[in-house]
Amino acid sequence: MRARIVLVLMSISILGAARPAIVLPIASDKNGALKYAPDSNGDRVPDFSYAGYAAGESSIPNATVKAVVKPVAGDSTALIQAALDYVAGLPPDDHGLRGGVLLEKGRYELSGGLVIRASGVVLRGEGADTVLFAAGLDRRTLITIEGKNDLSWPAPSAIADQYVPVNATQFQLADAAGFKVGNRVIINRPCTEKWIETLKMKELGGGVGSGWKPNSRQIQWDRTITAIEGKKITIDVPLTNSLDATYGGGTIAAYSWPGRITQVGVENLSCDSAFDAQNPKDEAHSWIAITMDSVRDGWVRQVKFTHFAGAAVKLFDKTSRITVEDCKSLDPISENGGYRRDTFFTNGQQTLFQRCYSEHGRHDFSVGFCAAGPNAFVQCEAREALADSGPIDSWATGVLYDNVRIDGAALSLYDRRFDAQFAGWSAANSVIWQCNDSLINCFDPPTAHNWCFACWGQFSGDSGFFASDNTLTPVSLYYGQLSQRLGASVGKRVQLMPVDTRSSRNPTPEDAASATAQSVDPPPQLSDWIDQAAKRSPIPTDASGAKTIELEVKREAVAVKLHELGVVNGWLVDSGALVTGGRQNIKWWRGGVRPDEIEESIKDGPNPTRFVPGRIGEGLTDDLEELADHMQAANRTALEYHYPLWYDIRDIDHERVRRINGDVWPTFYEIPFARSGVGTAWDGLSKYDLTKYNPWYWSRLKQFADIADQRGLILFNSDFFQHNVLEAGAHWATCPWRSANNINNTGFPEPPPYAGDKLIYMAEQFYDETNPGRRDIFRAYIRKCLENFDSNTNVIQFTSAEFSGPTHFVQFWIDTIADWEKETGKKPIIALSAPKNVQDAILADPARTAIVSVIDIRYWWYQASGELYAPPGGENLTTRQWMRTTNPRMPNFEQALRAVKEYRMKFPDKAILLGPEDGAAEFPWAILMGGGSMPNFRHMDPGLQAAIPRMHPVDLPNSPPGESMLADPGQSYLIYVSRGTPAPPADAASFTKHWIEPRSGEISKAPTSVLWLSHS
């Protein structure tokens, strides 16, 4: 060991010549008091002591046990949730605590996740022998602690100072009249183009617009006003970044946040996840043990985590004043890839991780996008780390790594450039203090600083390195700052593992004897020290007076009326009524998890198999019930689904290169097939096994199909997706069907035959169902598409999205379905959606046309001139490539009606759909009057909806242009004319007249151009 150093401000004389004083950014005087030396702007090392529960000002409280749960056989999810809900309904005490739910020792199998959504609720075990076991194949979060994100504030006020330095707690406003002491406020630091240019973040390489954009990386601090003097505002916690008028200054606004919860925690138990022992990279199991969001003053303590794929604890951006302490993460099971094994992660502010231990993680102690700080990691250790720790996205400010050891990987405060979706500069005004790491990257970004004090390891960087390969006083900067702020009482709460900092340069005999004895019986390691936390700080488990929770099982089945989709008399009907409404497209090729990216994802649309670990909501992992709500509110009846273009958003750059590693970018678009756990695909993760299926993907589609059955919605499921095999070569680069990306010998050439090093023409080979390497895989996969929905009525199966393939592949697809129908006795709804020549060839075959219930017209149409636009299938051009080549015109009302009616008259038992590609969806009356299904009316009279399936289109040879009619002779007629008043049939004089509003399909009081005659 080397001598402990006390940092002081000093000047040095060499050969009698005075040198300028060496000004250290932080130093301790002879009494141990910390002194700071600001730079010329007034910026200084931040005070990190405000991190953690209650801003470090008090210990974590022990909630009184109010409910007890005993282990039971089988699934305990509902039982424990009932206990949490019971406590959530109790009144809070003076400290805001409602009470604890005590889980007695034992194993609790959970097939679902637990949720705490009320303040003052604590989940507690009786120690490590209380085990919550995440069973099953779901990628869920085991415990979610989440308030409501209803944060809002009025128009903010500008901060008037030209410069507010790092660690400031005071600043001037032009007018402080709208604020008062006690206001909780959001202080916003903008992201301006000038600042981006100063940081050299406008272009991160390649000249492809990869850099930061204005307003994309704002910092928002959550603070409380403690004093107001005239126009001067004082806040409770220092800022971790300067506010510079040159770069837009800053603003302040008092906020309202009624849904945020407080005084919540998980403690004194173990969390474990099921996994496939045969696959060391298995990901079909629970991803994250505990997440928090919209939480202030919470904690996780004395918890052990085992086998989770994504993280042990993730604190999202709406968290503040959270402590995670005395926790261990062991043996994570996942791919070595992006968003995996981010063991202890925070994107919040004033969060503290202390005495945490991790094995085989990736970013074990990490900080997320624009985390406002201060955030601190104190005495933490990562063993055999697979990737570095540190801020892993853009511009996290005020991060402290204090006595953190990273074994086998780096601790990094630097410019990450293109990593993590062009993160660029990841850390500012952050400190590495007395850490021992394989590599320390510490660089100064423009406009800010980073510092490294008394660290051991290999060094890289241009920032301030002080006392390298030595030790300092105080041992912990966090506790040194906390003691200086709050006084000696802090010492009672410090539970750091003792660190021997004695000198070893000139040991005494006594020192040598002591060190010799220690080598025989070494002191405890951090992992051991964490195991002893229960003795140092026992968490009470007394349950006197608590209620024992027993779940009442109600045997009464709740009847759920399911909608029954079917084809009746050539109409697509739901429980006997015509199906109307539009189609909901999905997002399938781009995304992101930053605030602006999420907003764009929401605009672009949902995807039931889009996955963002630990995050549920629009633009993220979609809540499927909410997706159904949005569809119904927008009058979208059918969800048009197909598997995605790629899994990894890195491919959005349309490169064809093998990725350098598996650091994949979210959002993740899940693939139908499972990863094998062996080899390396071109996205850096393991290769696919096309004979095994991704359980999460199929369960999500099944969940949506079940919801569709209950809500009267429809799932259009396309088995294949042509976009991967034609057009841009990047679509093939990471495609699971490509030989290099699977273990199944699919037989495609390697390297791929890219045309002009850009395009790919793989369709002819892909659609060769006779190939022995693919035929059985295709057959098994088509059967999987059928089996997954064999209990659902509201699913229609399509061949492929964007299909321009050959007839023989559609024949093979239909024959596979026919075999499955014969074996199972089931009859799914099958749609024929293909180029016209392919469609007509299938429909001319009586055996195959018998399998088809729905004809979908979308790849051909009659143009407004009456000329047919019908590119042939199997010619190795995509649908949009054909359109670019021939520049067809769209149909008008008459030609849309013509296309639908021709097929309806020829195949009266089949439902006809007019797809969106031809632009004809804007003609709902043309579709309806031609005998087509799913006209996009927002509302239709229920009586008319029930009457139409008994009608059929009729020819009116002498009728004026634009007039058409549906008839149920002698019972009901629907007559449409484009202009004027429709003339009723001669035999309908005694019928009741209903005038129909053309735009909505509703009954109208005034005569219009649509008339429904019904028999009285």
N, C-alpha and C positions, 0 to 999 in steps of 0.2 A: 504494500500500500504506500501511497505517497502522502506527503504532509497535507493536512487540512489547511486551506487558505481562507483568511478573512479578507474580503475585498475592501480596500480603502482607497480613497482618492489620494494620489501621491504625485510627487515630482521626482525625477531622477537626475543625478549629476554624474557625468562621465568625463574624466580627465579635467575636472574643474569647470567644464562648460555646462551651463544649465540647459536642460531640455525642457520643452513645453510639458505642462502637466498632462499625464495620461488620464483622461476623463472617462471613467467607467459609467455605464448607463445605470447601474444599481450597485450599491455598496452597503456594507454594514459597518457601523462605527464600533469603537471599543466596547460599547455597552450592548452591542447586538442590534441596535436600531437600524432599520433600513433607510438609506438615503438614495434619492433618485437624481440623476443629472439629465434634464431635458435637453433636446437638441435645439438648434437655432429657431425652430418653429414652436417650441414648447412641447413637442411630443416626447413621451417617456414610456418606460416599461409600464404596462397596465397593472392595475390592482386586480388580481384574479380571485381574491378572497371572497367575492360576492357569488361565486359559483356554488351551487348546491342547494339543498332544501333550506328554505327560509333565509336565503342569501348567506348561509353559513352562520347565522346568528343564534341558532338553537339546534339541539339534537333532534333526531327523528323521534316522534312521539310513539308511545305504545298504546294502541287502541284497545279498549275493553272488549273482550270477546262477547258477542251478542248472539252468535249462532254457531252450532257445532254440526259437522257432517262426519259420519262414520263411513268407512269403506264398504262398498256393496259389490256384488257380482255384476258384471256387465257394464254398460255405459253409464258413467256418472255425470255426464254433461248437464242434463236437466236438473239433477239433484243439487249440484254445486251452484248452478245458475239460480236456482230457486232460493238458495241461502243468500247469495249476493243480492238478489232482488228484495228479499225480506229485510236485510240490513239497510238497503237503499231507501226503504220506506220508513225507517226510524228517524226521529228528530235528532239533529246534530247537537253535540254538547258545546260548551263555550269555546272550545278550540276547533270547532268545525268537524269533529269526528263523530260519525254515527256508530261505528263499531267494527269489530273484526269478525270474519268468518273463519273459524278454526277447523282445519282438516286434520283429523286424528291420523296417527301413523298408519301407513298402508299404501297400497297401490290403487290409484283412481284412473280407470281407463276412460278416455274421452274420445268420442267419435266426432265431436264438434269443437267449437271454441268457446271460451268464457269471455264475458264482456262486463266491464265496470263502466257505467255511464253516469253515476251519481257521486257527488262529493262525499268525502268522509267514510268511504268503504275500503276496508283492508282485507286482503286474502292472506291467511297465515297458516303454516303447517306446524307440525311438532318436530321439525328438524329435517335432515336429509332423508330420513326414512319415510317421510310423506312425499309420495311420488305422483306427479301428474303425468300420465302417459298418453301422448298423442297417437291414437291408433288410426289405422286406415291409410288410404292413399291420397288424401286431400292435402293441398299445399297451404293450408290455412295458417294463420297466426293462432297460437294456443291461447294466449291471454291478451285481450285488447282492452286498454284503458283509454277511454276517449270521451271527451266532452263534445259539445256542439260547436262547430266552427261558424259562429254567427258574429264574429268580430266586425265592427263597423266604426267609422269615424267620419266627421264632417270634413269640409274643405280645410286643409291644413294651413297653418300660419308659417310664414317664412322666418328663419333664423337670421338675424341681422348682422351678426359678426362676420368679418372678412375671413377669419380663421378660428376654428374651435379645435384645440389640440387633442391628441390622444390622451385619454384618462381624465378629460374635463368633466365636471359635474355642473358647470354654470355656463350660461350663454345669454345673449340679449335677443329680445324680440322687438320688432317695430312697434307692436302693440300687444301687451300681455293681458288686456282687459278680459278676454274670454276664458282665462284659466284661473284655477284656484288650487290652493294647497290640498293635496290628496288626490288630485286628478291622476289617473293612470293614462299614460300618453304613449303614442307611437312617434318615435323620432326617425325620420327617413333621410337616408343619404342617397341621392340620385346617382344614376349611372349615365354619364354624359359622353358624347362622342369625343370631346376634348380629353377627358380622363382616359378613355379607351385608347386613344392615340398615344397619350403619354406612357401608358403601360405597354405599348406595342402589342396590343391584343386585337387590333382591327383585322389582322390577317395572320392566321396561325400556320400557314403553309399550303402550298399548292395553288394559290391564287384562285381558290374555288369558293370564296366567301365563307370561310370556316371560322371567322373570328367572332368576337363579342359584338352585340348590337346595343345601341342606346336603349336605356330603360330595362335591359335584360338582367342586370345584376345590382339591384338596389339592396341596401342594408336597412333593416327596420328593427330598432331597439324598442323593447318593452320596458318602460320606466315609470316611476311615480314622482310627481312634483312634491318636493319637501319644503320649499320656500319660494316666495316671490317678493322681490324688492324692486318696485317700480317696473321696469321692463326686463329685469334680470330674473331668470328662472334657475332654480337649483333642483337637480334631480338626485335620486337616491343611489344610483349606480353609475360609475363612470362610463363614458363612451370608449369603445375599443378601436375607433377609426376617427381620423380628423374630419371636420366639415370645412371644406375650402370653397370659398366663393368662386375661385377660378374654375372649379369643377362642378358648379351648381349649388354649392352650399348645402342647406338642409332645411327640413320643415318639421313642425311638431303639431300634433292633433290629439285632443282628448278622445279616448275611445270608449265604446260600450261593448261588453262581451258577456252577456248574461249566461251563455251556455257553457262557458269554461268551468271545469271542475277542479277541486282542490282537495288536499289531505287524503290522498289515495296511495295505495301501495301493495306490493307483493313481497312476502318475506318468509324465511325459515322453511323452505321446502326444496324439492328437486323437480325439474322438468325434463322429460325424456321423450324422444320421438321414435316411432317405429321406422324401420327401413329394411330394404332388401339386403340381407347379409351376403348374397351372391354377387352384388354389384356395389363396389366401393364408391361409385359415383352416382348412386341412386338419388333421384330427386322427387320421387313419387311419395312424398311424406311431408310432414309439417316443416315449414320453412323457418318461421320465426317464433321464438318462445314468447316474448313480451314486446308489445309496442305501446307507445303513449303518444297522444296528440290532443291538443286543446286542454292541456293540463298544466296547472301551476302548483308548486309545492307537493311533489309526489316522491316516491322512492321505490327502489328494488334493493333488498338487502338479504344477505345470507341465502342465496339461491344458487343451486348447481344446475347446469344445463348440459345435456348430452344429445348428440346425434342430429342437431338441427342443421338445415341446409343453408339458410340465409343469414341468420343472426341470433344471438342470445337476447340482446336488448337493443331496440331501435327507438330513439326519441326523435319524433318528427318536428317540423319547423314551428309548430304552435305550442311547443313545450317550453317551460321556464322553471327554474329553481327546482331541479330534480337531482336527487342523489342516487347513484348506483354503487353499492359497496359490498365488499366481501363476497364476491361472486366468482364462479369458475365455469368455463366452457370447455368441454372435453369432446374429442372425437366427432367433429362435425362430418356429416355425410353429404357430399354434393360433388358436382363438377368443380374443377379449379377454374372458375370463370367469374365474370362480372356479376355484381350484386349477390354473390355468394360469400358466406363466411365473413361478412362485415360484422365481426363478433359483437363489439361494444361500440355503438354508433350514435352520434348525436347530430341533429340538424337544428337543435334548439339553442337557447341561450341561458346562461347561469346554470349550467348543468355540470355535475361533478361525478366522475368515475374514480373511486379510490379502492385500492386493494382488490383489483380485479385480475384474473389469471385466465389465459387462453392458450389452447394448444391447436396447432395446425389450422389456424385461421388465415385469412388473406389480409384484409385491412382491419387488424384486430382492434385498434383504438383509433377510430376515424371520425372525421367531422365533415358535414355535408355542405351543400350549396349555400353560399353567402350567410352562413351561421353568424349571428350578430355578436355573440360572446358577451361576457367572458365565459369560457368553457375550460374545464381542467381535468386532466388525467393525472392522478397522484398515486405513486407506488403501484404501478401495474406491470404485468409481465406477459409477454407472448413467447411461447416456446415453439420452435420449428415453424416459424411463420412462412407462409407461401407468398406473401406480398407485403409491401411496406405499410406502415401506419403513418398517420398524419391527416391533415385535411385532404380529401380526395375529390373535391369539386372546386368550384370557383370561389375565391376571395372570402374565406372564413377569417374573421378577425378576432383577435384576443383569445388565442388558444394556448394553454400551458401544458407542456409535457414535463412532469415533475417526478424524477426518480422512476422513469419508465424504461424497462429493459425489453428490447426486441431481439430475440435470438434468431439469427439467420436471415434477417431482412433489415430494411432501412427504416429510419424515422425521417420524414421529409417535410420541409417547409420550402416549397419551390414552385417553379413554373412547370406544370404538368403538360403543357402544350396541348396536343390533340387528344390525350387520354380523357376518359369520362366525358365524351361528347364535347371536346374542345374546352376543357376546364381552364387551361391557361394558368395564370397565377392563382395558387390555391390557398395561400396563407399570408396574412399581414398582421404586423404588430403582435407577433406570437413568440413564445419563449420555450426553449428546450433547456431544462435545468437538471443537472446532475443525473443524466441518463447514460445508459450503457447499451449501445446498439451496434449491430454489425456495420452499419453505414449511417452517417448523419448528413443529410442534405439540408443546408441552411443558407438561403439566398435572400438578399434584400430586394423587394420589388420597388419600382419607382413609386414615389409618394408615401412610402411606408417603410417599416423596419421589421426584421426578425432577429432574434438574438439566441446565442448558444453559450451556456455557462457550465463549466466544470463537467464536461461530458467525456466519455470514453468510447472509442470506436475509430473507424475510418471516416475521415472528414472530407466534405465537399461543399464549397459554397463561398460567397463573397460577403456574407454578413459578419457581424461581430462575433468572434469566437473568443471566449475568455476562460482562463484557467483550465484549458483542455488537459485531460489526463490527470486531473487533480480533484480534490473535493472542496466544498465550500461550507460556510456558515451563513444562513441557516441550512440545515440538511434539506428541508422542504421549503421552497419559496411560498407555496400556497399557505402553509401553516405559519410561516414567518410573517406573511402579510396579514393573515387572519388574527394572529396574536397582537400585532401592532395596532390593528383596527379595534379589536374588542377587549384586549387586555389579557391578563394571566389566566382568567377562567377558561380560556380556550384549551389550555394544557390538559385539562381533565378529559377532553374529548378526543385528543390525538391518540390514535391507535396504530401508528405506523410501526412496521416491523423494524426493530433496532438495526442500525447500520454501523458497523465498526469503521470509524474514520481515524483510528490511531495511526501515528507515524510508523512506517516499517523500514525507513532508511537507516536508522541508527537504533535498533531495538535494544532494550536492556535485557538482562538475563530473565527478568520476570516476564517481559513481553514475549520472549522466545518460548518460555515454559507455557505461557497461556496459549500461544498460537499452536504449539505442539499438541496440547490437550484438545484444542478445538479441531485439529485435523483428524483426530481419532473419533471425536463425537461432534460433527459439524453442527452449527446452529441451524434452526429451521429455515427452509426456503419459503418463498412467498406462498406457494400452494399450501404448505403446512400451516402457515400463519393464518391463512383464510379459513382452513378447517377448524382452527381453534377460536374463531370469532364467537361461536355460540357460548364459549366459556367466558370470554372477555366481556361480551355484551349480550347476556341472555335475553331472549325475547320471551315475554311471559306467555304461558299457555294455559293459565288458570281459566276455566270455563264456568265458574260458579254462577249460577243464575241464568246461564245462556240457554237459548232454545235449541233443542236438537231437531234438525230439519229432516223430515222424511217426506219423500215425494209421493203424493197421492196419484196413483195411476187410475185414470178414468177410462173405463173400458168402452164407453159409448163412442162409437165411430162417428166422426163428423162427416156428414154426407156432402161431397163436393160434386156439383153438377158439371160434368165435362162437356165441352163443345165437341161435336162430332162432325168432322170435315168429310165430305164425300162428293162424288160426281153423280148427279141425278139428272136424267133427261138432257145430258150435255151441258149442265151448269155446275159450277163449283159452289156447293152449298154448305152452310154451317147450321146443323140442326134444322134443316129444311128450308132455310132462308138463303137468298143469294148473298155470296160474299162480295163485299165492296171494300174499297180503300186502296191506299197506295202501298209502296214498297220502301222498306228501310234498308239502305245500303250499309255496308260495314267499312271500317277503316282497316287496312291490311298491309300497309307498307311504310308508314312513318309515325313518329311519335317522340316522346321525351317526358321527363319527370320534373323539369323545372317549371315554375309557375306559368311563364309565357307559353311553354310547350304544351302544358296541360290544357290551357285555354284553346290552343289550336286543335288539340286532339278532340276536345268537346265539340268544336265547330265541325270537324270532319266526320264525326259519327262514332258509334259504339263498335265493339267487337266482343262477343261473349267469351272468346278464348284469348283475349289480350291479358297479359299478366304483369303486374308490378308488385313485387313481393311486399307484403304487409300493408298495401294501400288499396282501399276500395273506394270507388266513386267514379264519376264521369271523367273520362280521359285516362283513367287508371284501370284497375281491375273492375270491370263494370259490375255494379249491383244489378242482378238480372231482373229482380222485381221492379227496380227503378227504370231499367231499360224498357220493360213492358209498359210501365206507366207513360213514359215519354212517347212510345210508339202510338199508344191509344190516344194520347192528347193531340198528336200530330196527324191522326187518321191514317196511320201506316199499319196495314194489317199483316204484311208478310215481311220477314227478315230474310234478305238475300244473303246467304252465307256460303263461303268457300274457304278452304285453308289459305294461309297467307303466302305472300311472295317470298318472305324470308323471316327468319327468327330474330336476327341480330340487326339492330338499327344502324350499325356501322355500314351495312351494305347500301344505305341510302346514298353513299357516294358513287354507287354504280361501278365500283372497281371489281376486277375479276381476280385479284390477287389472293393468295392464301394469307389469312390473317396471322399476324406475328404471335398472337397469344389468344387465350380464351376470354379476354377482358371485354365480353360482349356488353352492348349498351341497351338499357331499357328505353322504351317499353319492349317487352318480349312478346312476340306473336307466336304462340305455341303451335307446334307441328303435330299432326295425328300420330306420329310414330315415336316410340321410346328411344332414348339414347341407350347404346349398348354398354357403356362404361369402359370400352376398350378402344384403342386407336385414337386418331385425331382427325376430325373433319376439318374442312377449310375455314370454319368459323372458330377453330381453336378448342372446341369442346369435343367430347368423344363422338364416335361415329354412330349413326342411327342403325337400329335393327328394324327393318321394314316388316318383319314378321311379328313384332311386338308393338303394343300400342300405348300411347301416352294416356294414363288413366285420367289425369286432370283435364285434358282436352276433351275427351269423350264424355266425362261426367258433366262438364259445363254445358255442352250442347244438349245433353239429356235433360239437365235442369231447365234449360230454356224451353225445350220441347214440352216438358211437363207444365210449365207456366202457360205455354201457348194453348195447351188443351183446356186449361182452366179459364183463360182470358178470351178465347176466340181469336187468337193470333195464329199465324202460320209460320213454320220454318221451311224456307226453300233451301234445301241442303244440296249443294253441288259436290259430287264425290271427288272430282278432279279440278285442276286449275291450270289452264293452258299457258298462262302468262309466264310460268317458269321455264317453258321449253321452247319458246319462240321469241324473237325480237332481241332485247338487250341481253348480252352475254352475262352480265352481272346477276341476272335472275337465275342462271343455272349454276353459278359458282358455288353457292352454299346449299343448293337444292338437295333435299334428302334422297331423291331418286338418282342423283349423279353417283357414279361408281365410287368415286373417291370419298364420298360422304356416308357410305353405309357398309355393312359387313356382309351383304347379301348377294354379291356378284351379279349386279343388275345388267352388266354387259355393255354399258355405254363406253365409248372410246375415251381414253385418257392419254395425253391431255385433251381437253375438249376442243373440237374443231371450230374455234371461233372464226367467223368470217370478218376479215378486215380487222382482226383483233378487237372486235366490238360486238357484233351480232352473233346470235346462236340460232341454228336451224336443227333442232333436235326432235321436232314433232314427229317426223316420219318414223324415226327409230322408237320414240316413246310410245307411239300408237301401234307399234307392232306387237299385238297381243300373242303372236305365235312364238315369240322369243321364249325359250325355256327358262331363262333367268328371271323373267318378269311375269309370265302368265299366271303362275300359281300365286305370286304376290299380289297381282292385280285382283285375282278372283277372291282371295282371302280378304283383301281390303274392301272390295265392293260389298261382300257379305257383312263385314264389320259395320259399314254404313247402314245396312238394313237392320242388323241385329240391335244396334244401339238404340233404335227407335221402334222396336217391334211392338211395344205396348202403347205407342202414341198414335193418335188419329190425325193430328194437325201438322204432319210433316210430309212434304212433297220432295221426292228425290229427283235430282237433275244429273245429267252426265258430268258436265264440267262448266265452270265459268269461262267466258270468253272463247267458247269452243268454235274452232273452224277446222276440226279434224275430219278424218275419213269415215265412210260408211261402215267399214268392217269393224272399227273399234266400237261404234255404237251398237252394232249387232252383237258383239261379244259382251258388252255391258248388259244388254237386255237378256241375252241367253243366260248369263250368270244369275240375273234376278229371277228368271223363270225357273231355274234349277232350285234356287232358294225357296221360292214360293211353293214348288212341288214338295220339297222336303218338309217345310214347316206348316203348310196349309194357310199361311198368312198372305194378305193381299195389300201391300203398300201402294201408295199413290205415286205413280211414275209419270214424270213429265218428259216429253220429247222436245228437246231444245237443241237445234242444230241448223246448219246451212240448209237451204231449201232442197237441194238435190239429195242430201242425206236424209232429211225429213221425209221426203216423198218416197225414197227407196224403202225406208222402214215401214211407212204406212201402206205401201203396196204389198207388204208381206203379211198375210193374214195371221200367221202364228205370232209374229213379233208385235204387230199392231194390237193384238189382244192384251198384251202386257201394259200398253200405254193407256193412261186415263186422261192425260192432259197434253195438249199440243201448245207449245210456247213459241210464238212467232217473235223473234228478236234479231235474227241475223240476216234477214231479208225483208223487203217491203216494196210496195208500189209507190213510186215517187208521185208528186203532185201532178205530173204530166201524164200519169198512167203507165209510165214505163217501169218495168220490173227491175229492181236492184237485187241481185241474188248471186253473190260470189260463191263459187263452188267450194265444198269442203275438201280437205286433204291436199290443198295446194301450197301448204307451208307459208302462208301469210296470215297474220293476225287480222282480226276484224277491223282494227283501226288502220292497219297497213293497206287493206283493200280500200277503205274509204279515202285514204290519202291518194291512192292511185286513180280512183275513178270519180272522186268528188260527187257523190250522189246527192240529190235533193231529198228533203224530207217529205213524207206524205202529207196530204191535207185530210180533211174530215172524210170525204167521199172515198179516198183510197185506203184509209185506215179501215173504214167499214167494209170495203171490198175484200181486203185480205182476211179479216176475221170471218166474214160471212161465207166466203168460198170454202174454207175448211170446216166451218160449222155445218154447212149444208151437205158436205161430202162425208163428214164423220159426225153424225148427229148425236152419238152417244159419248163424245169426248168433249171435255171442257177446253175452250180456246182462251189463251192468254196472249195479250199483246205486250211484248217486253219493252223495257226502257231504251234499248239501244237505238231504236228507230225513231225516237221522239214522239211516238204516237200516244204515249200515256196522257198527253194533254187533251185527248179526245174521248172522254168517258162515254159520251152518248154514242159515238161511233162504235166503240167496243160493245156496248150493251145492245144496240140495235142490230149489230151484226151477229148477235148471239154469243158474244164473248163474256167471260167472267172477270171478276175483280175490276169493274169500272171504278175509277177513283172519285167517288162521291163522298163528301164529308158526312152527309146524313141522307137517309132515304126513308120514306114512309114504311113502317114495318109491314103494313098490309101489302104494299107493292113488292117489297123484298120477298115476301112469302108467295106472292102470285107469280112472279117472273119464272121460277123454276118449272112451272107447268106450261109455260109458253114456248114457242119456237119461232125463229125468224121465217118470214114468208116473202115470196117474190111479189112485187107490185109492178107488173110489166108496163102499165100505162100511167103510172104515178109520176108527178112532177119531180125534177131533180131534187135530191136531198130528202125525199120522203121515204120512210121505212117503217116497218111494222113488225111487232111481235104478237103472236096470237095463241090463245088457248080457245079454239073456236067454241062459240056459244057460252063461254064463261068469262073471258077477259081478253082485252086488247090494249096494247101500248103503241101509240102512233106518234111519230116524230117528223116534223118538217122543219127545214132550215129557215124558211120564211113563211109568213101567213099563218092561217089557222088550219089544223088538220081536219080532214073530212072523215067522220066516223063510218065504219062499214055499214052496209044496208041492214044487216041483221042485228045491229046493236042499238036500235032506236030506244029500247026500253032500259038500256043499261045506265048505271050511275056514272056521271062524268066527274073525273078528278083531274084538275089542271095541275101540271107538274112544273116546278121551277127548274129550268134547264141546268143551272150551275150546281145546285145542291142535290137535286133529285127529290126534294121535299114537295109536299102538297102546297099548291099556291092558290090564293084566292082569286087572282086575276087570270083571265085566259092567257096562255102562253103558247109556245110552239110544240108543247108535248101534252098529249092527252092520254089518260088511262081510263078505260071503260071497264067497269066491273059489273058482273051480273048481280042484280039486286036480290 
